[in-house]
Amino acid sequence: MNHNLYQRIAATFENAAEKTCIRTSRGDWTYERLRKRVEGTAGALCRAGVGAGDRVLVQAGKCPESLALYLSCLQIGAVYVPLNTAYTERELQYFVEDTEPSLIVLESRLNSSGKIPCSVWTIDDSGHGTLNDHVANATSIRGVAQVAEDDIAAILYTSGTTGRSKGAMLTHGNLESNADVLIDYWGWESTDVLLHVLPIYHVHGLFVAIHCVLLTGTEMIWHERFDSDRVVADLSDSTVLMGVPTHYTRLLNHSTFERKCVRNMRVFISGSAPLSAKTFHEFEKRTGLRILERYGMSETLMNTSNPLNGERVAGTVGFPLPDVQLRVTNSSGQPQTYGEIGQIELKGPNVFNGYWRMPDRTALDFTSDGYFKTGDVGFQDAKGRVSIVGRDKDVIISGGLNVYPVEVEDAIEQMEVVLEAAVIGAPHADFGEGVVAVVVANQPISLATIDSFLDSRLARFKHPKALCQVESLPKNAMGKIQKNVLRERLTGIFSNSQSAHQ
């Protein structure tokens, strides 16, 4: 049996040939037009010597032509390796050396003298580049490579906030099983129109969003990047939006975003970073709709989700998806009871094959009975609903007591003047680590004011011992706060003689 995911997508191309697949500012793409581009690109790859198992490293613009490049890699059995477009040429060199690609496709030509061992093609957001020339000079390919369920379809590199970035190997089986579960769990309908605003070098935008569309023969409105004005204008023609929390806060800050804009929307989905309870409730008040929050990661695709039909609870990521086994364990690896905080571990058809060329790290991150140690800390309630309280490395141990940043952040964000908050630990001579609050607020705020507000909400040991007010928090392209950056900036905050309120 051929487990190539593209075989399923090719069937959609046949069944929905004349339907619109992608609506862009440059014109619409039918499924038939996308199929022809994929097969032409597959021909170009083969002509360049790319074969099954070869890596194609891609740091390119978001355009239908880039999507076709991904699909053509699936078709011929090559391994697609998408990279964040923000990486510098120096950073790119690491990924080139690690993956040893047969081909590199970039948004623009390299300017450095870095050692590149293969051909380099280009494609930008507008679909322009040398990739087009190679496609034009190649003979299209219709056949689909035979692959096994556990053959690698893509390698996604983790953000690398500590140490080297690790390449998570995702198989055809991982991608197909997770897509099928999400289409069913989120009630994907034949009339759905996805407003696609995410980058396509990440699990959320490339696999979760696009596979739901391509496996159902539905439509997506394509935005190269998130622009509040464009999003508000296109919401009335859409039924589904997948975004990160930053997108939802930007919508709430948009002057014309109101109920009539979302009259046709079926579901708003949020992930890639924690959604604050404040944003959840403000969004419901403004639109009458509750955001559906879910939990996933590069290594596992989607793990849990709040229900489509049923209660969606602010601050939780819902229930384990069908076929996903989730458990919470203590430091000894023993299962915790409901309500007890511990390490989240996962097993299921969605879980990756391991890290590229890192067998020792792969072995370290899996238990003896096959569960993946996510590095996330959380708990399940008596119904099985999951809450994430932070990353293992983000837990603050102050005076020998564990402080979970998400709990403190949620409490601080209940203050009317606070727009956003991040909580980190910094070295403290007396407590080992002291709790530091980094806040974005619409007026000056003092540590004493926060302390007073938290008095009836949190135990004293969880209160911030220092405050830093900033204009914005450092975030990656998926809207996740870069706490490693904050820790580096504020590592000496308790050793400074100046006031704790920076």
N, C-alpha and C positions, 0 to 999 in steps of 0.2 A: 504493500500500500504506500502511495506517495503522500507524505505528510507536509509537503511544501505549502505554506500558507498562501502563496500566490495562486495555487490551483483553485482555491476557493474564490479569490478575488477575480480571477479570469472568468469564472462562471458568472459573476456579477456583471462583468463587462459585456458578456454575451446577452444576458437577460435584460439589461438596462441600457443598451447601447445608445439609444437616442435621448435618454434622460439627461438632464443637467446634473453634473457631478460637482463642479466647482464654479462659483460665481466670483469673478475678480474684477478689479477696477480696470483691467485691460481686456475684459470680455469673458464670456462663459466658456467652460470646457464641458463637453458631453462625456459620458463614459466611453464612447467610441473614440473620441479625440484623445482621451487619456490613454486608452489601450494602445493606440497607434504610437504614441510618444514612448510608452513603456517598452514596447517591442523594438522600436527604433533604437532606444538607449541600450537595451540588452544587446542588440547587434553591435553597437559601438564598443561596448565593454568587451565582448568576445573578440572583436577585431583588434582590440588593444592587448589581448592576451590574458584578460581576467577570466578566471575559471572558478569552479566550485571550491569553496573553502578559502579563496583569496580574499584579503581584506581590501575594502574600498574606503579610504579615509575622507570624510566630507565635512568641510567647514564652509558652508555655502549659504546663499540667500534663500529666503522663504518664498518659493514660487512653485507653481505646478510642475515646472521642469525638474525642480529638486525632488518633489514628491515622486515623480516618475523614475528618477534615478534610484531612490530607495526601493521602489517596486521592482525595478529591473534587476537589482541585486538579489532580491528574493527569487525572482524568476529563474536566474541562472545558477542559484545556489551559492553566490558569493556572500561574504559577511560585511554588512553595512556598519560603518563606525562613524556616527555623527558626533561632531564636536561643537561646543559652545562657540558662537561667533565672536565672543569677547576675548577669547584666548589670543595672546600675542604670538608672533612668529617664534619667539624663543620658547614659549610653552608648547607650541605646535611641534617643535623638534622632538620633545620627549615622546609624544604620541606616535610620531613617525618611527622612532627607534623601537618603541615598544611593540607596535603592531606589524611592522615591516610590510606596509601596504603594497599592493600591485599597482594602485592608482590613487592619486590624490585629487580631489575636486574642491576648489576654494572659491570664495567670493571675489577675490582679486588676486593678481599674481604676487608671488613672493618677492620681497625686496631684499631679503637677507641673503647671506652667503652660506646659509645652513646647508648641510649635506642632505640632499633629497635623492633617494635611490630609484625613483620611478617617475613616470610622466605626471605632469600637473595640468589639469584642465580647470576652467573657470565657469561660474554661473552666478549671477547676482539676483537681487530681489525682483528685478524687472524681467528676468529670464534671458538676459543677454550674457554671452560668454562663449568661450571656445568649445564648450560641451556641445553646443548646437552644430558646430562645424563637423564634429566627429559623428554626430547622429545623422547628419545629412549625407555623409559619405559612407555610411554603413548599410548593410542589408538587414532588414528587420528579422527578428526571431520570434516564432510563435510557440515553440516547445517550452515545456516547464521541466526544470531539472528534478531528478528523483532525489529526495532527501528523507532521512529518518527523523522521527519525532524529536530526538535529542541532538540533531545537528544544529550548529550555531547559525542563527539568522542575523544577529546584531551583537555588537559589543558597545555597551554604554559606560563611559567613564564617570566614576563618582567625582564629587566636587573637589576632593583632595584638600580639605581644610587642615588635615594633619597628615604629614608624610606624602608619599607618592599617590597620585590618582590611581584607582584600581579599576580595571576593565571588567564589568559584569557581563558574562556571556549568557545571552538570552537565546533560547532555542525556538524553532518553529512551533514546537508543542507548547512552550510557555505562552507565546503570542496568541496562538489560536484559542487555547483553552480560556485564557483570560478575556479575550474579546467576546467569545460566546457567552460567558457568564455575565458580563456587563450589559450586553445587548438585552439579555433576558431580565436581569435584575433592575435595570433602569427603564424597562418597558419601551424599548426603541420601537417607533412606529414608522410605517411606510411613508408617512407624510412629514416626517421630521426634517427640519432644516437646522443644521448646526452652524452657529456663528463661531468660526474658528479664529481665535485671537492669540493663540499660544505659539511659541517657537516650535520648530519641528526637529530639534536636536535632543529632545527630552522625551521620557516615557509618556508624560501627560499629553503633549501636543501631537507627537508622532504616532504612538501606538494606541493609546486609549481613545483619543478623539477620532483619528482617521480610520482606524479599523472598524469602529462602530458604524461609520458612514459607508465604507467600501464593502463591508460584508452584508449590508442591508439594501444597497442600491439607492441610498438617500442622497441628500444634497447638503453642501456646505458653502457658506459665504466666507470668503477668504480675505482676511486682513493680514497684511505683512507684519504689522505690530499693533499693540493695543493703543488705540486713539479714542478717547472718551467721546468726542463728537461723532466719529464714524460709528462707534458701537451703539450709541443712543439712537442714531438715525436708522441703523439696520435691525435693531431689536424687534421692531414691529413685523418684520418679515421672517423672523426666526422662531424656533420652538425650544432650542437647547443652547445653553452657553456653558462651556467649561472654562473656568478661570482660576486664578490664584487670589488669595485674599486682597492683595493690593488692587486688583481690578475692581473688586466690589466696593472698596473704600473710595476709589476714584469715581465710580458711578454715583455713589451717595453724595459726593461733592460736586456733581454736575448739576447746573442750575435747571436743566430741563428734564432731568430724569424723574419720572413719576409713573403712576399706575398705568396710564394709558399707553406708555411705551412698552409695557410688558404684557399687553392684553392677549397676545398669542403665545406667550412663553409657557412651555410645559414644565421645564425644570432648569434651575441654575445649579451647577455642580462646582464645588470648590475643593482644591487640594494643593499639593506640593509644599504647603506651609500651613501652620495652624491658623484657623479662622477664629478671631476673637468673638467672645459672646456678645460684646458690644456691637460689632459689625452685624452679627447674625440678627440681633433684635432690631437694630435700626433699619436693616434691609426689609425685614418683615413689616415693620411699621410703615415704611415708605411704599412698598409694593403689594403687600398682602400675601407675599410668597416667602416660603422658608428655603434658604439655601440648603442643598444636600451636600454635606461634607463627607469625604471619604479619605482613606489612608492607603498610600502606596509608596513605593520606593524603586529606585533603579534596578535593584537586585530581584525584585519580586513582582513588579507591575502592581496591580491593585490587590489589596488584602481584605479590606473591610469597607462597608458603606452604610450610611444611614439609609433607611428604607425609602423607596419611591412612594409607597402607600403605607402610611403609618407615621408614628411620631418621630420627628427629627429633633434631637436634643442638642442645644447649643453646647459647645465645648467637648462634644464626643464625636467619634468617627464611625459610630454605628456598630454593626455586627460583622463577624467574619463572613466573607462571601462563600457561596456553596463550594465545597471541595477544599476550602482553605482550613487547615487546622491551626489554631492559635492557642498559645498557652503563656501564662505569666509565671516566671520562676524567680526564686530568691538567689542570693549570691552563691549558694551551694548547688544550684541547678534544680532544686525541688519546687514542684508546682505550688503557687500561692493560692489561698482561698479567695473567694470573691471579695472585692473591695480592697485587697492588699496590693500595694505598689511593688512592682518588680520588673524584671527584664522581659521584653516581648520576644517570643520565638515563634517561628512559622514553618509549616510544611504544607506542600500542595503542588499541583501541576503548574502553578504560576512561578514557583521558586527557581531561580537561575541555576546554571550548571557549575558555577564557581567563578573565580577571578582569573582572567587571562594571564597565563604564565606565572601564577602565584599559588602553587599547590599548598605551600605551607600556610599562607594566609587563609586559603579556602578551608583547609582542615581545622584551623583555629576557630573559624566562624560558624562551623557546623557542630552540632552535638553528636554523640555516639549513636543516637537513634534517629538522626537525619533531620533535625530541626535547625533552621537558620537563625542565628542570633542577630537580631536586627540592630541592636545598639540603642533601640528606643525603650523608654521606661514608661510604664502605664499600668492600668488595672482594668478588670472587667467587673461590671455590677452583677447582681444576682440573675439578671435576664441575659447576660452575655454581652451586653453593650460595652464597647471598648472606649477608654479615654487615654490619650497620650499626655503625659506630664512633662516630657522633655527627652533629650538625648542623654545617654549614660554619661557622656563626657561633660554635659551641661549641668548635671546635678551639683548643687553647692553643699559642701559639708562645713557648716558653721558651728563651732563649739561642740563638735561631735554629732550634730543633728543634721539630717538631710533636709534641704530646702529645694523644692521643685519649682523651677522658674515660671512655668506656665501658670501655676496657681497664683503666684504673686503678681504676674503680669495681668492676669484677668481681673484681679482685685483693683489694681492701680487704674486700669482702663475704665473702671466704673466711675471714676472722677470725671465730672462734666468737662473740665478744661483739658483733660489729657486726650490726645488724639491717638497715640500709640506708645507702647512701652516695651522695653526689653530688660530682662534681669539677668545679671551675670554674677559670678564670684570673682573676687580679687584677693590677693594675699593680704592677710591681716595678722599682726603680731600677736594678738590675744586670742582670736577665734580660729586661727588657721586660714579660714576664708571668710570674708565679709560680703554681705549681700549689697550689690550695687544696682540701683535703678537708673536706666537711661531712658529718658522720656522726650516725646515730642508733644508740646502743649501750645494752646493758642494764647497763652499769657505766661508771664514768669510765675514759677511755682517753687516752693521751698520744701526742703526735706521735712521740716516740722509739720507742714500742711499734710504731706503724704502720711507721715507717722500718725497724725491725729485721725485721718480718714480710715486708716487700716486698723485702729485700735479695737473696734468691735468686729472686725472681719477676719483677722489673722493673728495667730500666736505671735508673741513678741520676737521670738527668735527668727521669724520669717521676715520681719520688717527690714527694709533697706537701711544700711548704716552710712550710705553715701548716695548722692544724687548727681547725675549729670544731665543737664537739659540741652538738647541738640535740635537743629532745624530738621534733620532727617536721619533715619537709621540706615546703616549700610546694608544693602540687600543684593542677592544675586539675581540673575535674569528671571528666575521663577518666583521672585518675591520673598524668598526665605531670608530672614535676618541673619547676617554673618556675625555670629557671636564671637567667633575667633578673632575677628577684626576689633570688636569692642574690647575683648580681653587684653589684646596687645596694647591698645591705646590707653587702657585704664589700669594696667597692672600695678602701677605705683600710687594709686589714688589714696590709699590709707597710709602711705609713708610720706606723703607730701605734707608740708606744714600748713599749706593753704586750707581754706574751708573745704569741707566735703562737697558743698554745693558748687560745682564747677561752672 
